[in-house]
Amino acid sequence: MSLLFLFFSIFIPLLLGYLILNLFFSFEKNNCRYNLVEILIWSWGLGTGLTTFLIFIFCLLKIPFNLLNFNLIILFLILAIFVYLAINKKIRPKFFLSDVKNVRLSILELILILIILFEIGFVFFESLLRPVISFDALATWAWKAKVFFFEGLKAFEPSSSLFLGGDSHINYPLHLPLLMSWVYLWLGKVNDVLVNLIFAIYFFALLGLVYFRLRPFVSRKIALIFTLFLTTLPLFDYHGFNAYVDLPLTFYFTAAAIFLFYYFQKKHLFWLILSGLFSGLAAWTKNEGLMLAAVLFIVLLYFLIKEKGPKKDVFFYFLSFIFFVLPWFIFKGVHHLGFSNVDYQTLPFNQFHPEIFLSVLKQVFLFHSFHLWPGIFVLILLINLSKFKTNSFLCLFLVVFGGLIAFFILYLFTANAQHVLNGHIVSRNLMTIIPLSIFLSALLSDNKGLI
């Protein structure tokens, strides 16, 4: 029975996201065809984000924290969207399962696929083999999820000693702990093994996102090679079963950046709205998501000004972004939660810290779990410098470079310098931009039809 309830805890957000995407497709003018697996990946990200957002709103409205109340409202929303889609005869989204009919794989492609499938299977197997045991996961996200499950609405009362989890970084966004507590509610108990499946799904979703969005621009072989790079990065495999928030953050930011890239390619507002929604979900997942969303916003403004594009599009992006984060930001403002997680009394690092440069370089290129990728990425950039006259390449590069600069600003001018020197945050921070660097590198290696 536990596996059946686990299935429903995954299926309902997936269905909600799928129907909302179909609602978006009804307003899309280009009548594109989409791979069904890819649409389910987008649906998972959007649906889980909307589910936790709705649970947060329900808690603010003092709706009792239980599965029946949540499901009644969510299922009513699903039914309303389904009825609308059924009545609207113009809605005919076109999905397909394979990107090529009568696919004939080369030996190399078959080997690449088998390695990727092995890594995916390994991550899913590990996620169901071990409980949530890592310190940060236990002390922060898993702990909050347990507090929400057992305390319910009391956890949202400032007078409670367990307000938003008590001393467990109460200013962290709530997407992940609410998603874990959603699974606990369906299971009827805390199960730190089955809940791990969430992270394996995010791992698979990230791989699928990169592969399927590459396919319109590169050959299947190139898409598989660069997806393999991402699949075999040890740090990503580890986060696929380790219950840290960094992998969901990476998925949402990567999706938002790729959708922004597609907006500049296709000039369709549909992609910009998707980018805004997923950047909002990044900020709803971790505080760093707000900084990364700001990078996307700056890049969007730069290209709209450079290309004299429609300035009103900024409004649609901003409106999509604030949908998921505005209630949380207001809540944080009312309760004076702030954003910093560093104790500046014990870590008085509020000045310039150039000593972090050598530490970061060592961690990225030598010590941490990115294997050879950072060096390969730098080499690909140097070989393809001339291609950055193309706006599409420049857009992605500016997002990657902007994210890197944003993190370095934190390292250089705040108390986060101490965490850089002791090796705690660099790999987890920079993993957010690694998939996008892989996406950009694949395009540089085999680009077709980019402008």
C-alpha positions in Angstrom: 0.0 0.0 0.0 2.9 2.4 0.7 4.0 2.2 -2.9 0.5 2.9 -4.1 0.2 6.0 -1.9 3.7 7.0 -3.0 2.5 6.8 -6.6 -0.5 9.1 -5.9 1.8 11.6 -4.2 3.8 11.8 -7.4 1.0 11.4 -9.9 -1.3 14.2 -8.6 1.3 17.0 -8.9 2.3 15.6 -12.3 -1.3 15.7 -13.5 -1.7 19.2 -12.2 1.4 20.4 -14.0 0.4 18.5 -17.2 -3.0 20.1 -17.4 -1.6 23.6 -16.7 0.9 23.2 -19.5 -1.9 22.1 -21.8 -3.6 25.3 -20.8 -0.6 27.2 -21.9 -0.5 25.4 -25.2 -4.0 26.6 -25.9 -2.5 30.1 -26.1 0.6 29.2 -28.1 0.5 30.2 -31.7 3.3 28.2 -33.3 1.5 24.8 -33.0 4.8 22.9 -32.2 5.1 19.2 -31.5 6.6 18.1 -28.1 8.0 14.9 -26.9 5.6 13.5 -24.3 8.5 12.5 -21.9 9.7 16.0 -22.0 6.3 17.4 -21.3 6.0 15.1 -18.3 9.3 16.5 -17.1 8.1 20.0 -17.3 4.8 18.9 -15.7 6.7 17.4 -12.7 8.6 20.6 -12.1 5.6 22.9 -12.5 3.2 20.6 -10.7 5.3 20.0 -7.6 6.1 23.7 -7.3 2.4 24.6 -7.6 1.4 21.9 -5.1 3.8 23.2 -2.4 2.8 26.8 -3.2 -0.8 25.9 -2.7 -0.1 24.2 0.6 1.7 27.3 1.8 -1.3 29.5 0.8 -3.7 27.0 2.5 -1.6 27.3 5.7 -1.7 31.1 5.5 -5.5 30.9 5.2 -5.6 28.6 8.3 -7.0 25.7 6.3 -6.3 22.6 8.5 -3.1 20.8 7.5 -4.3 17.4 6.3 -4.4 15.4 3.1 -8.2 15.6 2.7 -8.3 19.4 2.6 -5.3 19.7 0.3 -6.6 17.0 -2.1 -10.1 18.4 -2.2 -8.9 21.8 -3.4 -6.1 20.5 -5.7 -8.4 17.9 -7.3 -11.1 20.6 -7.8 -8.5 22.7 -9.6 -7.5 19.7 -11.7 -11.1 19.1 -12.6 -11.8 22.7 -13.5 -8.8 22.8 -15.8 -9.8 19.5 -17.4 -13.3 20.7 -18.1 -12.1 23.9 -19.7 -9.7 21.9 -21.9 -12.4 19.5 -22.9 -14.8 22.3 -23.8 -12.2 24.3 -25.8 -12.2 22.5 -29.1 -9.2 24.4 -30.4 -6.8 22.7 -28.0 -5.0 19.9 -29.7 -1.5 19.7 -28.3 0.7 17.4 -30.4 2.9 15.0 -28.5 5.1 12.1 -29.7 7.3 9.5 -27.9 10.4 9.4 -30.1 12.2 12.2 -31.8 12.8 10.1 -35.0 10.7 7.5 -36.7 12.3 4.1 -37.3 15.3 5.0 -35.2 18.5 3.3 -36.1 21.2 3.6 -33.5 24.9 3.5 -34.1 27.1 1.4 -31.9 28.4 4.5 -30.2 24.8 5.9 -29.5 23.8 2.5 -28.1 26.7 2.5 -25.7 26.0 6.1 -24.6 22.3 5.2 -24.0 23.2 2.1 -22.0 25.6 4.1 -19.8 23.0 6.8 -19.2 20.4 4.2 -18.3 22.7 2.5 -16.0 23.5 5.7 -14.1 19.7 6.6 -13.9 19.0 3.1 -12.6 21.8 3.4 -10.1 20.5 6.7 -8.7 16.9 5.3 -8.4 18.2 2.2 -6.8 20.3 4.1 -4.3 17.4 6.5 -3.5 15.2 3.6 -2.4 18.1 1.8 -0.6 19.1 4.4 2.0 17.2 6.8 4.2 17.8 10.5 4.5 21.0 10.4 6.5 23.2 13.4 5.5 23.6 16.1 8.2 22.3 19.1 6.3 19.3 17.2 4.9 18.4 15.9 8.4 19.0 19.2 10.1 17.2 21.4 7.6 14.8 20.1 4.9 13.9 16.7 6.3 13.5 18.1 9.8 11.2 20.8 8.6 9.1 18.3 6.7 8.7 16.2 9.9 7.7 19.4 11.8 5.1 20.3 9.2 3.8 16.7 9.2 3.4 16.4 13.0 2.7 20.0 13.9 0.6 21.2 11.0 -0.6 24.8 11.3 1.2 25.2 14.6 4.5 25.3 12.6 3.2 28.5 10.9 2.5 30.3 14.2 5.4 32.7 15.2 4.7 32.0 18.9 5.5 28.3 18.5 9.0 27.1 19.3 8.8 25.1 16.1 7.9 28.0 13.9 9.0 27.0 10.4 11.1 24.2 11.9 12.4 26.1 14.9 16.1 26.8 14.7 16.5 25.1 11.4 17.1 28.1 9.1 13.6 29.4 9.2 14.3 31.9 6.4 14.8 29.1 3.8 12.1 28.8 1.1 9.7 26.0 1.8 9.3 24.1 -1.5 11.3 21.0 -0.6 10.1 20.5 3.0 6.5 21.0 2.0 7.0 18.5 -0.9 8.5 16.0 1.5 5.6 16.5 4.0 3.1 16.1 1.1 4.7 12.6 0.5 4.5 11.9 4.3 0.8 12.9 4.4 0.1 10.4 1.6 2.1 7.7 3.3 0.4 8.4 6.6 3.8 8.3 8.3 7.3 9.6 8.1 9.3 7.4 5.7 12.8 8.7 5.0 13.5 6.0 2.4 10.5 6.4 0.1 10.7 10.1 0.2 14.2 9.9 -1.3 12.6 9.0 -4.6 11.8 12.7 -5.1 15.4 13.5 -5.7 15.9 10.6 -8.1 13.0 12.0 -10.2 14.6 15.5 -10.2 17.9 13.8 -11.4 16.1 12.1 -14.2 14.1 15.4 -15.0 17.4 17.4 -15.3 18.9 14.9 -17.7 15.7 14.8 -19.8 15.4 18.5 -19.8 19.0 19.0 -21.2 18.7 16.1 -23.8 15.3 17.0 -25.2 15.9 20.7 -25.5 19.2 20.0 -27.3 17.7 17.7 -29.9 16.2 20.5 -32.1 19.6 22.0 -32.5 22.2 19.2 -32.4 22.5 15.6 -33.6 21.4 12.7 -31.4 25.0 11.7 -31.0 26.1 15.1 -29.7 23.0 15.3 -27.4 23.8 11.9 -25.9 27.5 12.6 -25.5 26.9 15.8 -23.5 24.0 14.3 -21.6 26.5 11.6 -20.6 28.8 14.2 -19.2 26.0 15.4 -16.9 24.9 11.9 -16.0 28.3 10.8 -14.9 29.2 13.8 -12.8 29.6 12.3 -9.3 28.2 15.3 -7.5 24.9 15.0 -9.5 24.6 11.3 -8.9 25.1 11.9 -5.2 22.5 14.6 -5.0 20.1 12.3 -6.8 19.6 10.3 -3.6 20.9 12.6 -0.8 17.9 14.8 0.0 19.6 18.1 -0.6 17.7 21.1 -2.0 20.5 21.9 -4.5 19.4 19.5 -7.2 15.8 20.8 -7.4 17.3 24.3 -7.5 19.6 23.3 -10.3 16.7 21.8 -12.3 14.5 24.9 -12.0 17.3 27.4 -12.8 18.5 25.3 -15.8 14.9 25.1 -17.1 14.4 28.8 -16.7 17.6 29.6 -18.5 16.9 27.2 -21.4 13.4 28.5 -21.8 14.8 32.1 -21.9 17.2 30.9 -24.6 14.3 29.5 -26.5 12.5 32.8 -26.2 15.3 34.5 -27.9 15.3 31.8 -30.6 11.6 31.5 -31.2 10.4 35.0 -30.3 7.3 33.5 -28.7 6.0 34.8 -25.4 5.1 31.2 -24.4 8.8 30.5 -23.6 9.3 33.7 -21.7 6.4 32.9 -19.4 7.7 29.4 -18.8 11.1 30.9 -18.0 9.5 33.4 -15.5 7.6 30.6 -13.8 10.6 28.3 -13.4 12.8 31.2 -12.2 10.1 31.9 -9.6 10.2 28.2 -8.6 14.0 28.5 -8.2 13.6 31.3 -5.8 10.8 29.3 -4.0 13.3 26.4 -3.6 16.4 28.1 -2.2 17.5 31.7 -1.4 20.2 31.5 -4.0 17.4 31.1 -6.6 16.5 34.7 -6.1 20.0 35.8 -7.1 20.1 33.5 -10.1 16.7 34.8 -11.2 18.1 38.3 -11.1 20.8 37.1 -13.5 18.2 35.9 -15.9 16.3 39.1 -15.6 19.4 41.2 -16.3 20.2 39.1 -19.4 16.6 39.5 -20.6 16.8 43.3 -20.2 20.1 43.4 -22.0 18.9 41.6 -25.1 15.6 43.4 -25.3 17.4 46.7 -25.2 20.1 45.5 -27.6 17.7 44.1 -30.1 15.0 46.7 -29.5 12.6 44.0 -28.6 9.1 44.5 -27.1 9.7 46.0 -23.7 6.2 44.8 -22.5 7.7 41.2 -22.5 9.6 42.2 -19.3 6.2 42.7 -17.6 5.1 39.2 -18.5 8.4 37.7 -17.3 8.2 39.6 -14.0 4.5 38.7 -13.5 5.3 35.0 -14.1 8.3 35.2 -11.7 6.5 36.9 -8.8 3.5 34.5 -8.9 5.4 31.8 -6.9 7.5 34.1 -4.7 5.4 37.1 -3.8 3.4 35.5 -0.9 6.6 34.0 0.5 8.5 37.4 0.3 5.6 39.2 2.0 5.5 36.5 4.7 9.3 36.9 5.2 8.9 40.6 5.4 6.1 40.5 8.0 8.1 38.1 10.2 11.5 39.7 9.6 13.1 36.5 8.4 15.7 38.0 6.0 17.9 36.1 3.6 21.3 35.5 5.2 22.1 32.2 6.9 25.5 33.3 8.2 26.1 34.3 11.8 28.1 37.4 11.4 29.0 37.6 15.1 31.0 34.3 14.9 32.1 34.8 11.3 33.0 38.5 11.1 33.9 38.4 7.4 32.5 41.6 6.0 35.4 42.8 3.9 37.2 41.9 0.6 38.5 38.3 0.6 40.7 37.7 -2.5 42.1 34.6 -0.7 39.0 32.6 -1.8 40.2 32.6 -5.5 42.8 29.9 -5.1 40.4 27.8 -2.9 37.7 28.0 -5.5 40.0 27.0 -8.3 41.3 24.0 -6.4 37.8 22.8 -5.5 36.4 23.2 -9.1 39.3 21.8 -11.1 41.0 19.4 -8.6 39.2 18.3 -5.5 35.4 18.3 -6.0 33.1 16.0 -8.0 33.0 17.6 -11.4 35.7 15.2 -12.8 37.2 16.7 -16.1 34.2 18.8 -17.1 35.4 22.3 -15.9 38.6 22.0 -18.0 36.7 20.6 -21.0 34.2 23.5 -20.8 37.0 26.2 -20.7 38.6 24.5 -23.7 35.3 24.4 -25.7 34.8 28.1 -25.0 38.3 29.0 -26.1 37.9 27.0 -29.4 34.6 28.6 -30.2 35.2 32.3 -29.2 34.1 33.5 -32.7 30.7 32.0 -32.3 29.8 34.4 -29.4 28.8 37.0 -32.0 25.6 34.9 -32.2 23.0 36.1 -29.8 21.9 32.6 -28.8 25.4 31.6 -27.7 26.0 34.9 -26.0 22.7 34.7 -24.1 23.6 31.3 -22.5 27.2 32.4 -21.9 26.0 35.6 -20.1 23.8 33.5 -17.9 26.6 31.1 -17.0 29.1 33.9 -16.5 26.5 36.0 -14.6 25.8 33.1 -12.2 29.5 32.6 -11.6 30.0 36.3 -10.9 27.0 36.4 -8.6 28.5 33.6 -6.5 32.0 35.2 -6.5 30.4 38.4 -5.2 29.0 36.5 -2.2 32.4 34.8 -1.7 34.4 38.0 -1.9 32.4 40.4 0.1 30.4 38.5 2.7 30.9 36.0 5.5 30.4 33.2 3.0 34.1 33.4 2.5 34.6 31.2 5.5 32.5 28.5 4.0 34.5 28.7 0.8 37.7 28.2 2.6 36.5 25.2 4.6 35.1 23.7 1.4 31.4 23.6 2.3 29.5 25.5 -0.4 31.5 25.9 -3.6 30.5 22.6 -5.2 26.9 22.9 -4.2 26.6 26.4 -5.4 28.4 25.9 -8.7 26.5 22.7 -9.6 23.5 25.1 -10.4 25.3 26.4 -13.5 27.1 23.2 -14.6 24.2 21.7 -16.6 23.8 25.0 -18.5 27.5 25.0 -19.3 27.0 21.5 -20.7 24.0 22.7 -22.7 26.0 25.6 -24.1 29.0 23.4 -25.0 26.8 20.9 -26.9 25.4 23.8 -29.0 28.8 25.1 -29.7 30.0 21.7 -30.8 27.1 21.0 -33.3 24.8 24.0 -33.8 22.2 24.1 -36.6 19.9 26.9 -37.2 20.9 29.1 -34.3 20.7 32.9 -34.7 
